Amino acid sequence: MQVNDFFSLISGNVELIPMPPQEYHVSKVDIRKFDDKLMVDENGLPVGKAPSTKTSFICKEKEPVLYQKIQKLALKVHRCLQFKDFSMIDIRVDSEGNPFVLEVNLFCSFGAQSVLSAHAQKFGWTNEKLFQTMVNNNFRRLL
């Protein structure tokens, strides 16, 4: 499963920037359960990622065809659903290398372990830059 994050940056024109796809290493025979995603405390509140969560980012240079297919699909979904600043798109890649959309999310966290923060960091952005970009985009839309 890959997850993509996107931001529209307004610098005269709207520019959609796909961030590097992140791959979740999942079992081919089991469904990924809650316990495979998060660790929780005695109150059921999340305290971190589950130890079994293994991820990596897809390397554009090592897998250019897959990387491009994922980015193209995610941008298309983002535009079709008329999202503004970001979207998180869960994608499954079949055994022949064809990506298809599982779900789309519009929630985010700026927590140190959030998917959004991980993608921004991989892209070279800090959480502050990420947040400031969203704030700036909203202000520009008000004008």
N, C-alpha and C positions, 0 to 999 in steps of 0.2 A: 504494500500500500504506500502510495506517495501522498504527500500533503504539500500544497503550494500556497504561498501567501502573495498577495499583490497589493500594490499601493498606486493610487493615481496621484501623480505629482503635477501640480499646476505651475507651469513656468511659461505663461502665455498660452500654451496648449496643454491639453490633458495628455499625459504620458503614462501608460500602464507599464509597470516594471515587474515582471515575474521574478520572484526570488528563487533560489536553487531548490529543486524538489528534494524532499526528505523521504527516505525510504524506511518504513517500519519492517523489520525482519519478523515475519509471522509464520506460524505453522501452516503447512499446506493441507493439513487434515483437520485441524481444530479451529473453532471460532475464537477470536480474541475476546477474552472475558474481562470484566471489570478488574479483577485481581491481576490481570496481565498489564493493566494500564497504570493503576495508582496504588500507593500504599496509603492507608488511612490510620488515624489514631483511634483510641478507645471510644471516641464520640462519633466516629464515622467521617471525620473531616480529613481531606487529603493533606498529606505531609510530604509527598514527593512521588516521583515515578517508581513504578514497581521495578525491582531488580531484574525481572525478566524482560523489560522493555529494552530492545536493542534497535538503534537507528543509525543511519548514515546518510550523507547527502550524495545524490547522484552527481558524478563528475561529468561536466559538459565535454571535457576532452576525451574521456575514456568511453563514454556512451552517447555520442553526439546525436544519433538518430532517435533514441529513446528520450533523451533530454528535450529535444526539439518537439517531438510528438506531445509530450506532457505539457510543455509550455504553451503550445498552440491550442490544445484542448482547454486548458485552464483559462487562457485569455478569452477564448470564445464563450465559455460558460460565464465568466465575469461580466462580459459585455451583454450577453443575452439576458442576464438577470438584472442588468442595470445597477450593478454595485458601484459604490463611489470609491472609498479609500482603501478597502482591503477585503479580501475574502480568503477563506481557507477551504480548499477543495480536496476532498479525499478521492483518490484515484486508485483503481486496481489495474494492474497490467497483466494481461493473459499470457499464456505460455508462448504465444507467437509475437509478443512484444507490443500488442495493441492496448493502449490505455482506454479505460472507460470510467465514468464518474460514478462513485458510490453515494456521496452526499456532499453538501455545501454548507458551510457554517459562516456566521457573521458575528461570532463572539470572539473576544480576545482577552488576554491577560498580559500585563506587563511584568508578571512575576519572573524571577530568574530562570525558572524551569519551563516556562510556557513555550509552546510551539512557535508562537509569533516572535518571541524574543530570540529563540534559537535561529530562526530564519533570518531575522534582521541582523544578528551577529554574523552569520555566515556570509551575508551580503555586504558586511562592513559597516553596518549602522549600529549605533547604541540605542538603548531603549529611549533615551532622551530625544535622539534624532527622529525615531519612529513616532513618538508621541507629538513632537513639535510639528512634524509633517502633517499629521492628522488635524491638529489644531489649526495650522495655517490653511489647509485645504478647506476646512469649515468656514473660517473667516472669509476666505476668498469667494466662497459660494454665496455668502450673505451680501456681498457688494454688488 
